[in-house]
Amino acid sequence: MALSLEYIAGLFDGEGLIGIYRNGLKSKQLTVKVEISNTYLAVLKEVQGILGGRVGVKAKSSFTRQQCYVLTFTGCKQVEVLLTALRPFLRIKLEQATFVLDEWIPEIKKREYARGKPLSDTKKLLRVEMADQLKKMKRINSSQELLN
């Protein structure tokens, strides 16, 4: 039996993350990334078969006893497909997913600059501010969970 979108949304709410990161160590470009981590590789591969993404091995920390795997979605196209499919069923990450779908992705799709030409300082600042706004949403959700 195939996994339902409801199940995948629950898995993502509990084991996932949405972030806006630099596109490499020296790059100044920002990109959106979504991850789902789990120690059960088979379930991540099944999600990959349904929604795409790339499965990899997560670095083992000193606190982890089992090997952890990560399903990663990068770039607007992959992230838009994933979050659009899951949004109706999300609870914890609904605000972050909505922000990425309704604010970040439309901003990136504007393509107000030609390939090879740098972004204006105003656009760079706007995108950094948007990334900070997403980070704040994560902190607010974590604080609310602790209070309840």
C-alpha positions as CSV (number, residue, x, y, z in Angstrom):
1,M,0.0,0.0,0.0
2,A,1.4,3.4,-1.0
3,L,2.0,6.1,1.6
4,S,-0.8,8.7,1.7
5,L,-0.1,12.5,1.4
6,E,-1.6,12.8,4.9
7,Y,1.0,10.3,6.3
8,I,3.9,12.1,4.5
9,A,2.7,15.5,5.8
10,G,2.7,14.1,9.4
11,L,6.2,12.7,8.8
12,F,7.3,16.1,7.5
13,D,5.7,18.0,10.4
14,G,7.6,15.8,12.9
15,E,10.9,15.1,11.1
16,G,11.2,17.8,8.5
17,L,12.6,21.3,8.0
18,I,12.2,24.2,5.7
19,G,15.1,26.6,5.3
20,I,16.6,29.2,3.0
21,Y,20.3,28.8,2.8
22,R,23.4,30.0,0.9
23,N,24.0,28.1,-2.3
24,G,27.4,26.8,-1.3
25,L,30.1,28.1,1.0
26,K,31.3,31.1,-1.1
27,S,28.0,31.8,-2.9
28,K,25.9,34.8,-2.0
29,Q,22.8,33.3,-3.7
30,L,20.1,32.0,-1.5
31,T,18.1,28.8,-2.2
32,V,15.1,27.1,-0.5
33,K,15.6,23.6,0.8
34,V,13.3,21.1,2.4
35,E,14.4,18.0,4.3
36,I,12.8,15.0,5.9
37,S,15.2,13.0,8.2
38,N,14.6,9.5,9.5
39,T,16.4,6.4,10.6
40,Y,14.2,4.2,8.4
41,L,15.6,4.4,4.9
42,A,12.7,2.5,3.3
43,V,10.1,5.1,4.2
44,L,12.2,7.9,2.7
45,K,12.7,6.0,-0.5
46,E,9.0,5.4,-0.7
47,V,8.3,9.2,-0.3
48,Q,11.0,9.8,-2.9
49,G,9.2,7.5,-5.3
50,I,6.0,9.5,-4.8
51,L,7.3,13.1,-4.6
52,G,10.9,13.1,-5.8
53,G,13.9,14.5,-4.0
54,R,17.2,13.0,-3.3
55,V,18.0,10.5,-0.5
56,G,21.3,10.7,1.3
57,V,23.1,9.6,4.4
58,K,23.1,12.2,7.2
59,A,26.4,12.6,9.2
60,K,26.2,10.6,12.4
61,S,26.4,12.7,15.6
62,S,27.7,11.6,18.9
63,F,24.1,11.6,20.2
64,T,22.7,9.3,17.5
65,R,22.8,5.6,17.9
66,Q,21.4,4.7,14.6
67,Q,22.3,5.8,11.1
68,C,20.1,8.6,9.9
69,Y,19.0,9.3,6.3
70,V,17.7,12.5,4.7
71,L,15.4,13.1,1.8
72,T,16.2,16.6,0.3
73,F,14.3,18.8,-2.0
74,T,16.2,21.8,-3.3
75,G,15.2,24.7,-5.6
76,C,11.9,26.3,-6.3
77,K,10.5,23.6,-8.6
78,Q,11.1,20.6,-6.3
79,V,10.0,22.5,-3.2
80,E,6.9,23.9,-4.8
81,V,5.7,20.4,-5.9
82,L,6.3,19.0,-2.4
83,L,4.8,21.8,-0.4
84,T,1.8,22.2,-2.7
85,A,1.0,18.5,-2.3
86,L,1.5,18.5,1.5
87,R,0.1,22.0,2.5
88,P,-3.6,20.9,2.9
89,F,-2.4,18.3,5.6
90,L,0.3,20.3,7.4
91,R,-0.1,21.6,11.0
92,I,3.2,22.4,12.5
93,K,4.9,23.6,9.4
94,L,1.9,25.1,7.7
95,E,2.9,28.7,8.3
96,Q,6.4,28.1,7.0
97,A,5.2,26.2,3.9
98,T,2.7,28.9,3.1
99,F,5.4,31.6,3.4
100,V,7.6,29.7,1.0
101,L,4.8,29.0,-1.5
102,D,3.2,32.5,-1.4
103,E,6.2,34.8,-0.7
104,W,9.6,33.2,-1.5
105,I,8.9,31.2,-4.7
106,P,6.9,34.1,-6.4
107,E,9.8,36.5,-5.5
108,I,12.4,34.1,-7.1
109,K,10.2,33.5,-10.1
110,K,10.1,37.2,-11.0
111,R,13.4,36.9,-12.8
112,E,13.9,40.7,-12.8
113,Y,17.6,40.2,-13.7
114,A,19.1,38.6,-16.8
115,R,21.2,35.5,-16.5
116,G,24.8,36.5,-15.6
117,K,23.8,39.9,-14.2
118,P,23.9,40.2,-10.4
119,L,20.9,41.0,-8.3
120,S,20.5,44.6,-7.1
121,D,21.5,45.3,-3.5
122,T,17.8,46.0,-2.8
123,K,16.8,42.5,-4.1
124,K,19.6,40.9,-2.1
125,L,18.5,42.7,1.1
126,L,14.9,41.7,0.5
127,R,15.8,38.0,0.1
128,V,18.0,38.0,3.2
129,E,15.1,39.6,5.1
130,M,12.8,36.9,3.8
131,A,15.2,34.2,5.0
132,D,15.3,35.8,8.4
133,Q,11.5,36.0,8.5
134,L,11.3,32.2,7.9
135,K,13.9,31.6,10.7
136,K,11.7,33.6,13.1
137,M,8.7,31.4,12.2
138,K,10.6,28.4,13.3
139,R,11.5,29.9,16.6
140,I,7.9,31.0,17.3
141,N,6.6,27.5,16.5
142,S,9.2,25.9,18.9
143,S,8.3,28.4,21.6
144,Q,4.6,27.7,21.3
145,E,5.2,24.0,21.6
146,L,7.2,24.5,24.8
147,L,4.4,26.6,26.3
148,N,1.6,24.2,25.5
